[in-house]
Structure formats: structure tokens, C-alpha cells
């Protein structure tokens, strides 16, 4: 899927200084861009982290900027949100991609590999989250774990063998 509304995601902002502790759906002002973003589906990689005390912020920023610049030229790149570091050292950043395959391909590029190599040095804790983000035609955004089956694709299983449903009298 190709989406021409990538610049409209620039309207996103953290909802509060607690944003890094909230779910992705609750952490940002998704309503600020809902009317400007066309319906579609994206792959999101969210990076939650807690900085190590004494991390080299200038070096971390330089590598992050380099990786961001590199990602913007990668096929399937939609948006990067670089979250602010809170007073307690927490942060959440994310990238939106047209597909998981394109995100994975971009993760193998040199600048991203170099930036990722700093994680053990710069962060006391970090976790990656993978989400399916959908902008519905008749509503807002929906966030699901990437590997979950979307609700509209789930089907009730057939009855177990030998099971006969009871019919109501007519």
C-alpha cells in the first residue's frame, strides 16, 4: 500500500509528559491528523526506552538523525516520530511503514544498524513493539499487535464433530 498522506502524521504530539508510559493509541494526539490521513493500514515499530544516566546525548542524536535521514529514502517509509525524553529518562519513538517487509529491509541499512548498535550503551532498558495501525473509512485509528488477526477477519469455528446444535421450537 502506498499512502500519500505521510506529512499529515507530522501533526502528532505526545498527550502529556507521561506519554512514554501509555499505550501507543493513548500516547499521541491521533485525532489531530485523523481527518487529513486517508484510510489505510501501516506497520508500526515503536521503540520504548529508558536512557542510561550519563549517555552521550550528542552521539545518540547524531546516529538517530543519520538513521532517520536514511529511512526517509527507503521504500515504504511513511513517518518517524522522535519522542522527547521525559524527566525520568523515558522515551517512545516510532516509525510507520507501508509494510513489515519494507521496515525489515530498511532495518538492515548501514545507518540503522549503527544506531541500533548503541542500544546497550545508551539505554538502561528498551523494548520494541510491533503494531498494525489502521485508519478506518468511517472512524479513527485502530491499533493491534501486528501478529494478531484483524477482528474483521476472524471467523467462528465450526462446531466440534458430533456436536448437534439445539434448535428452538417453531
C-alpha positions as CSV (number, residue, x, y, z in Angstrom):
1,X,0.0,0.0,0.0
2,X,1.2,3.5,-0.8
3,X,-0.1,6.4,1.2
4,X,0.3,10.0,0.1
5,X,-0.7,11.4,3.5
6,X,2.6,10.9,5.3
7,X,3.2,14.6,6.0
8,X,-0.2,14.7,7.9
9,X,1.3,12.5,10.6
10,X,3.5,15.4,11.5
11,X,0.5,16.8,13.4
12,X,1.0,14.1,16.1
13,X,2.3,15.1,19.5
14,X,2.5,13.4,22.9
15,X,-0.6,13.8,25.0
16,X,1.3,14.6,28.2
17,X,4.7,14.1,29.9
18,X,3.5,10.6,30.8
19,X,3.1,9.6,27.1
20,X,6.0,7.1,27.2
21,X,4.2,5.0,29.8
22,X,0.9,4.9,27.8
23,X,-0.2,2.6,25.0
24,X,0.6,3.8,21.5
25,X,-3.1,4.5,20.9
26,X,-3.3,6.7,24.0
27,X,0.1,8.3,24.0
28,X,-0.3,10.6,21.0
29,X,-2.8,13.0,19.6
30,X,-4.1,10.7,16.8
31,X,-7.3,12.8,16.5
32,X,-5.2,15.8,15.2
33,X,-4.5,14.0,12.0
34,X,-7.5,11.7,11.5
35,X,-9.3,14.0,9.0
36,X,-6.1,14.5,7.0
37,X,-5.0,10.9,6.7
38,X,-6.6,8.7,4.1
39,X,-8.0,5.3,5.2
40,X,-5.3,2.6,5.1
41,X,-3.1,0.3,7.0
42,X,0.5,0.6,8.2
43,X,3.1,-1.3,10.0
44,X,4.5,0.4,13.2
45,X,7.6,-0.2,15.1
46,X,7.6,1.5,18.4
47,X,10.8,1.8,20.5
48,X,10.2,2.4,24.2
49,X,13.3,3.2,26.2
50,X,14.8,4.4,29.4
51,X,18.1,6.3,29.0
52,X,21.2,5.3,30.9
53,X,22.4,8.1,33.2
54,X,25.4,9.7,31.5
55,X,24.5,8.6,28.0
56,X,26.3,10.6,25.3
57,X,23.2,12.5,24.1
58,X,25.0,14.3,21.2
59,X,26.3,11.0,19.8
60,X,22.9,9.3,20.2
61,X,21.2,12.2,18.5
62,X,23.7,12.2,15.6
63,X,23.2,8.5,15.0
64,X,19.4,8.8,15.3
65,X,19.3,11.7,12.8
66,X,21.5,9.7,10.4
67,X,19.2,6.7,10.6
68,X,16.2,8.9,10.1
69,X,17.6,10.5,7.0
70,X,18.5,7.1,5.6
71,X,15.0,5.7,6.4
72,X,13.2,8.6,4.6
73,X,14.7,7.4,1.3
74,X,13.8,3.8,1.9
75,X,10.8,2.2,0.0
76,X,7.7,2.1,2.2
77,X,8.8,4.8,4.7
78,X,5.8,6.8,6.0
79,X,6.6,8.6,9.2
80,X,9.1,8.8,12.0
81,X,8.1,10.3,15.4
82,X,11.1,11.0,17.6
83,X,9.7,11.2,21.1
84,X,11.0,13.6,23.7
85,X,12.9,12.2,26.7
86,X,10.9,12.7,29.9
87,X,12.4,13.9,33.1
88,X,12.7,10.3,34.3
89,X,14.7,9.3,31.2
90,X,11.8,7.5,29.4
91,X,11.0,7.9,25.7
92,X,8.9,6.4,23.0
93,X,9.6,6.8,19.3
94,X,8.1,5.1,16.4
95,X,8.2,4.5,12.6
96,X,5.3,3.9,10.3
97,X,5.9,1.8,7.2
98,X,3.7,0.7,4.3
99,X,4.6,-2.9,5.1
100,X,6.6,-5.1,7.5
101,X,8.8,-6.3,4.7
102,X,9.9,-2.7,3.9
103,X,10.5,-1.9,7.5
104,X,12.7,-5.0,7.9
105,X,14.6,-4.2,4.7
106,X,15.3,-0.7,6.0
107,X,16.5,-2.0,9.4
108,X,19.4,-3.7,7.5
109,X,20.7,-0.4,6.1
110,X,24.0,0.9,7.5
111,X,22.8,3.9,9.5
112,X,20.1,1.9,11.2
113,X,22.5,-0.9,12.1
114,X,25.0,1.6,13.5
115,X,22.3,3.4,15.5
116,X,20.9,0.1,16.8
117,X,24.4,-0.9,17.9
118,X,24.3,1.9,20.5
119,X,21.3,0.5,22.4
120,X,23.2,-1.4,25.1
121,X,25.5,1.6,25.7
122,X,22.7,4.3,25.7
123,X,19.7,2.6,27.3
124,X,19.1,1.0,30.7
125,X,16.0,-0.6,29.2
126,X,14.3,-0.8,25.9
127,X,11.6,-2.8,24.2
128,X,10.3,-2.9,20.6
129,X,6.6,-3.2,19.9
130,X,5.1,-4.1,16.5
131,X,1.6,-2.8,15.7
132,X,-0.8,-2.8,12.8
133,X,-2.2,0.7,12.6
134,X,-5.4,1.2,10.6
135,X,-7.2,4.4,9.7
136,X,-10.8,3.3,9.1
137,X,-13.0,4.9,6.5
138,X,-15.8,5.5,9.0
139,X,-13.8,6.4,12.1
140,X,-10.4,6.9,13.6
141,X,-7.3,4.8,14.1
142,X,-7.2,1.3,15.3
143,X,-4.1,-0.3,16.9
144,X,-3.5,-4.0,17.2
145,X,-0.5,-6.1,17.9
146,X,1.0,-6.9,14.4
147,X,0.7,-10.6,14.7
148,X,-2.9,-10.6,15.8
149,X,-5.6,-11.4,13.3
150,X,-7.7,-8.3,12.5
151,X,-11.1,-8.6,14.1
152,X,-13.0,-8.4,10.7
153,X,-11.0,-11.5,9.5
154,X,-11.9,-13.7,12.4
155,X,-14.5,-16.4,11.8
156,X,-16.4,-18.5,14.3
157,X,-15.0,-22.0,14.3
158,X,-17.3,-24.8,13.0
159,X,-19.0,-26.9,15.7
160,X,-16.9,-29.8,17.1
161,X,-17.5,-33.2,15.4
162,X,-20.6,-34.9,16.8
163,X,-22.0,-31.6,18.2
164,X,-25.6,-31.0,17.2
165,X,-26.9,-27.6,18.0
166,X,-30.3,-27.4,19.7
167,X,-33.0,-25.8,17.6
168,X,-35.6,-23.7,19.1
169,X,-39.2,-24.9,18.7
170,X,-41.0,-23.1,15.9
